[in-house]
Amino acid sequence: MSTTNTTQNGQLANKWDARYREAGAAMASEVLTENRHLLPASGEALDLACGLGGNALLLAQAGLRTRAWDISPLAIERLNAAASVAELPLSAEVRDVLAAPPSALSFDVIVVSRFLERDLCPALMAALRPGGLLFYQAFTRDKAVPGGPANPDFLLAENELLRLFDGLHLRVYREEGSIGNVQHGFRNEALLVAQKVD
């Protein structure tokens, strides 16, 4: 890794460490909590860009051997401590997921929540084993209420999440945009559950 990349990763890790230092308890994302019933009874799972690991904890509690990756050392330390106390089958590690994406056919379940790196999408599909499930949730450009990132690079265009993973079989999709009564419903984000089928 070049000195420039090392410096950028260090700055990024420091940014997220500062954010997680102030954060409360880890919470699982809607895409996983609302669709937990679709999880397999056993297998290998990955919470990619896991943050404090709410998704990873839910996956491990569901009986999946779970790995969690994030660039923040503080988040990983807190997650490993929580998993140890709860005696869960969970291993978290500091990892730059862009430089080291998951290898092909390595997971039965992959969860990505509020992290958008379009160039990583083909690697995520390849990393699923046959029958494997992808749970993905990210912010959209169509904001019905204030919130989420401002940078359009980190925001999905309308129905973009469907296009990014059109190589998978769609199981669940939700993107309500700004139509109707914006005080209700699932706003500012899109969620998808899709399966690798042969």
QUIUR-V174543 format. One record per pair of residues at least 24 apart in sequence whose ideal C-beta (glycine too) atoms are under 10 Angstrom apart, sorted by sequence separation. I is the first residue (numbers start at 0). J is the second residue. If there is no record, write none. Layout:
i->[I | I]
j->[J | J]
//
This chain:
i->[25 | 26 | 30 | 31 | 38 | 39 | 50 | 51 | 63 | 64 | 65 | 66 | 67 | 68 | 69 | 70 | 101 | 102 | 103 | 104 | 107 | 108 | 109 | 110 | 111 | 112 | 113 | 114 | 115 | 136 | 167 | 169 | 170 | 25 | 26 | 27 | 28 | 32 | 35 | 38 | 49 | 50 | 52 | 53 | 56 | 60 | 62 | 63 | 64 | 65 | 66 | 67 | 68 | 69 | 70 | 97 | 100 | 101 | 103 | 104 | 106 | 107 | 108 | 109 | 110 | 111 | 112 | 113 | 135 | 167 | 168 | 169 | 25 | 26 | 27 | 28 | 31 | 35 | 48 | 49 | 51 | 52 | 55 | 56 | 59 | 62 | 63 | 64 | 65 | 66 | 68 | 69 | 70 | 96 | 100 | 101 | 105 | 106 | 108 | 109 | 110 | 111 | 137 | 167 | 168 | 24 | 25 | 26 | 27 | 31 | 50 | 51 | 52 | 55 | 59 | 60 | 67 | 68 | 69 | 70 | 96 | 104 | 106 | 164 | 166 | 167 | 168 | 22 | 23 | 25 | 26 | 27 | 50 | 53 | 59 | 60 | 66 | 68 | 70 | 135 | 160 | 161 | 163 | 164 | 165 | 167 | 168 | 22 | 24 | 25 | 27 | 28 | 49 | 52 | 56 | 58 | 59 | 60 | 135 | 160 | 164 | 166 | 167 | 25 | 26 | 27 | 31 | 51 | 52 | 58 | 59 | 159 | 160 | 161 | 163 | 19 | 25 | 26 | 27 | 56 | 58 | 59 | 68 | 133 | 158 | 160 | 164 | 18 | 19 | 24 | 25 | 46 | 55 | 68 | 135 | 143 | 157 | 161 | 15 | 18 | 27 | 56 | 68 | 115 | 141 | 143 | 144 | 154 | 155 | 156 | 160 | 55 | 113 | 133 | 141 | 142 | 143 | 154 | 155 | 15 | 55 | 56 | 66 | 113 | 115 | 117 | 132 | 139 | 141 | 142 | 143 | 154 | 55 | 116 | 131 | 132 | 134 | 139 | 140 | 141 | 143 | 52 | 115 | 116 | 133 | 134 | 136 | 139 | 141 | 143 | 144 | 115 | 117 | 132 | 139 | 143 | 144 | 52 | 66 | 114 | 115 | 124 | 127 | 132 | 142 | 143 | 147 | 49 | 51 | 66 | 113 | 115 | 120 | 123 | 124 | 127 | 143 | 146 | 147 | 65 | 123 | 124 | 125 | 143 | 146 | 147 | 49 | 64 | 117 | 120 | 121 | 124 | 143 | 144 | 145 | 146 | 46 | 49 | 63 | 64 | 65 | 66 | 67 | 120 | 121 | 124 | 143 | 144 | 44 | 63 | 115 | 119 | 120 | 123 | 142 | 143 | 43 | 44 | 46 | 49 | 63 | 65 | 69 | 115 | 120 | 121 | 141 | 142 | 48 | 117 | 120 | 141 | 142 | 47 | 49 | 61 | 120 | 139 | 140 | 48 | 115 | 139 | 141 | 25 | 47 | 48 | 136 | 138 | 139 | 19 | 58 | 138 | 139 | 20 | 22 | 45 | 58 | 137 | 138 | 19 | 22 | 25 | 58 | 136 | 137 | 18 | 19 | 20 | 24 | 25 | 47 | 57 | 136 | 137 | 15 | 16 | 17 | 19 | 20 | 47 | 54 | 135 | 136 | 137 | 15 | 16 | 18 | 19 | 22 | 55 | 135 | 136 | 14 | 15 | 16 | 17 | 18 | 19 | 25 | 45 | 54 | 134 | 135 | 136 | 12 | 13 | 14 | 15 | 16 | 19 | 20 | 24 | 53 | 54 | 134 | 135 | 12 | 13 | 15 | 16 | 19 | 54 | 133 | 134 | 135 | 11 | 12 | 13 | 15 | 19 | 47 | 53 | 133 | 134 | 11 | 12 | 13 | 16 | 45 | 132 | 133 | 9 | 12 | 45 | 49 | 132 | 133 | 8 | 12 | 43 | 44 | 45 | 46 | 47 | 48 | 49 | 50 | 131 | 132 | 133 | 12 | 43 | 44 | 45 | 46 | 47 | 48 | 49 | 50 | 131 | 132 | 42 | 43 | 44 | 45 | 46 | 47 | 48 | 50 | 130 | 131 | 42 | 43 | 44 | 45 | 46 | 47 | 48 | 49 | 129 | 130 | 131 | 41 | 42 | 43 | 44 | 45 | 46 | 48 | 127 | 129 | 130 | 47 | 48 | 127 | 128 | 129 | 130 | 39 | 48 | 127 | 129 | 38 | 39 | 47 | 124 | 126 | 127 | 38 | 125 | 37 | 48 | 124 | 38 | 47 | 47 | 113 | 47 | 58 | 112 | 31 | 45 | 112 | 31 | 47 | 30 | 54 | 111 | 12 | 30 | 31 | 45 | 28 | 30 | 45 | 54 | 110 | 12 | 27 | 28 | 29 | 30 | 11 | 28 | 8 | 27 | 28 | 43 | 26 | 42 | 47 | 109 | 8 | 44 | 7 | 42 | 43 | 44 | 46 | 47 | 107 | 8 | 42 | 5 | 8 | 42 | 44 | 4 | 39 | 104 | 39 | 4 | 39 | 4 | 38 | 0 | 37 | 38 | 37 | 0 | 34 | 35 | 34 | 33 | 32 | 30 | 31 | 33 | 30 | 29 | 30 | 31 | 28 | 30 | 27 | 28 | 29 | 30 | 28 | 28 | 37 | 37 | 34 | 34 | 33 | 34 | 33 | 30 | 30 | 29 | 33 | 38 | 30 | 37 | 29 | 34 | 33 | 34 | 37 | 30 | 34 | 29 | 30 | 31 | 33 | 28 | 30 | 29 | 30 | 31 | 28 | 30]
j->[49 | 50 | 54 | 55 | 62 | 63 | 74 | 75 | 87 | 88 | 89 | 90 | 91 | 92 | 93 | 94 | 125 | 126 | 127 | 128 | 131 | 132 | 133 | 134 | 135 | 136 | 137 | 138 | 139 | 160 | 191 | 193 | 194 | 50 | 51 | 52 | 53 | 57 | 60 | 63 | 74 | 75 | 77 | 78 | 81 | 85 | 87 | 88 | 89 | 90 | 91 | 92 | 93 | 94 | 95 | 122 | 125 | 126 | 128 | 129 | 131 | 132 | 133 | 134 | 135 | 136 | 137 | 138 | 160 | 192 | 193 | 194 | 51 | 52 | 53 | 54 | 57 | 61 | 74 | 75 | 77 | 78 | 81 | 82 | 85 | 88 | 89 | 90 | 91 | 92 | 94 | 95 | 96 | 122 | 126 | 127 | 131 | 132 | 134 | 135 | 136 | 137 | 163 | 193 | 194 | 51 | 52 | 53 | 54 | 58 | 77 | 78 | 79 | 82 | 86 | 87 | 94 | 95 | 96 | 97 | 123 | 131 | 133 | 191 | 193 | 194 | 195 | 50 | 51 | 53 | 54 | 55 | 78 | 81 | 87 | 88 | 94 | 96 | 98 | 163 | 188 | 189 | 191 | 192 | 193 | 195 | 196 | 51 | 53 | 54 | 56 | 57 | 78 | 81 | 85 | 87 | 88 | 89 | 164 | 189 | 193 | 195 | 196 | 55 | 56 | 57 | 61 | 81 | 82 | 88 | 89 | 189 | 190 | 191 | 193 | 50 | 56 | 57 | 58 | 87 | 89 | 90 | 99 | 164 | 189 | 191 | 195 | 50 | 51 | 56 | 57 | 78 | 87 | 100 | 167 | 175 | 189 | 193 | 48 | 51 | 60 | 89 | 101 | 148 | 174 | 176 | 177 | 187 | 188 | 189 | 193 | 89 | 147 | 167 | 175 | 176 | 177 | 188 | 189 | 50 | 90 | 91 | 101 | 148 | 150 | 152 | 167 | 174 | 176 | 177 | 178 | 189 | 91 | 152 | 167 | 168 | 170 | 175 | 176 | 177 | 179 | 89 | 152 | 153 | 170 | 171 | 173 | 176 | 178 | 180 | 181 | 153 | 155 | 170 | 177 | 181 | 182 | 91 | 105 | 153 | 154 | 163 | 166 | 171 | 181 | 182 | 186 | 89 | 91 | 106 | 153 | 155 | 160 | 163 | 164 | 167 | 183 | 186 | 187 | 106 | 164 | 165 | 166 | 184 | 187 | 188 | 91 | 106 | 159 | 162 | 163 | 166 | 185 | 186 | 187 | 188 | 89 | 92 | 106 | 107 | 108 | 109 | 110 | 163 | 164 | 167 | 186 | 187 | 88 | 107 | 159 | 163 | 164 | 167 | 186 | 187 | 88 | 89 | 91 | 94 | 108 | 110 | 114 | 160 | 165 | 166 | 186 | 187 | 94 | 163 | 166 | 187 | 188 | 94 | 96 | 108 | 167 | 186 | 187 | 96 | 163 | 187 | 189 | 74 | 96 | 97 | 185 | 187 | 188 | 69 | 108 | 188 | 189 | 71 | 73 | 96 | 109 | 188 | 189 | 71 | 74 | 77 | 110 | 188 | 189 | 71 | 72 | 73 | 77 | 78 | 100 | 110 | 189 | 190 | 69 | 70 | 71 | 73 | 74 | 101 | 108 | 189 | 190 | 191 | 70 | 71 | 73 | 74 | 77 | 110 | 190 | 191 | 70 | 71 | 72 | 73 | 74 | 75 | 81 | 101 | 110 | 190 | 191 | 192 | 69 | 70 | 71 | 72 | 73 | 76 | 77 | 81 | 110 | 111 | 191 | 192 | 70 | 71 | 73 | 74 | 77 | 112 | 191 | 192 | 193 | 70 | 71 | 72 | 74 | 78 | 106 | 112 | 192 | 193 | 71 | 72 | 73 | 76 | 105 | 192 | 193 | 70 | 73 | 106 | 110 | 193 | 194 | 70 | 74 | 105 | 106 | 107 | 108 | 109 | 110 | 111 | 112 | 193 | 194 | 195 | 75 | 106 | 107 | 108 | 109 | 110 | 111 | 112 | 113 | 194 | 195 | 106 | 107 | 108 | 109 | 110 | 111 | 112 | 114 | 194 | 195 | 107 | 108 | 109 | 110 | 111 | 112 | 113 | 114 | 194 | 195 | 196 | 107 | 108 | 109 | 110 | 111 | 112 | 114 | 193 | 195 | 196 | 114 | 115 | 194 | 195 | 196 | 197 | 107 | 116 | 195 | 197 | 107 | 108 | 116 | 193 | 195 | 196 | 108 | 195 | 108 | 119 | 195 | 110 | 119 | 122 | 188 | 123 | 134 | 188 | 108 | 123 | 190 | 110 | 126 | 110 | 134 | 191 | 93 | 111 | 112 | 126 | 110 | 112 | 127 | 136 | 192 | 95 | 110 | 111 | 112 | 113 | 95 | 112 | 93 | 112 | 113 | 128 | 112 | 128 | 133 | 195 | 95 | 131 | 95 | 130 | 131 | 132 | 134 | 135 | 195 | 97 | 131 | 95 | 98 | 132 | 134 | 95 | 130 | 195 | 131 | 97 | 132 | 98 | 132 | 95 | 132 | 134 | 134 | 98 | 132 | 134 | 134 | 134 | 134 | 133 | 134 | 136 | 134 | 134 | 135 | 136 | 134 | 136 | 134 | 135 | 136 | 137 | 136 | 137 | 170 | 171 | 170 | 171 | 171 | 173 | 173 | 171 | 173 | 173 | 185 | 192 | 185 | 192 | 185 | 190 | 190 | 191 | 194 | 188 | 192 | 188 | 189 | 190 | 192 | 188 | 190 | 190 | 191 | 192 | 190 | 192]
//
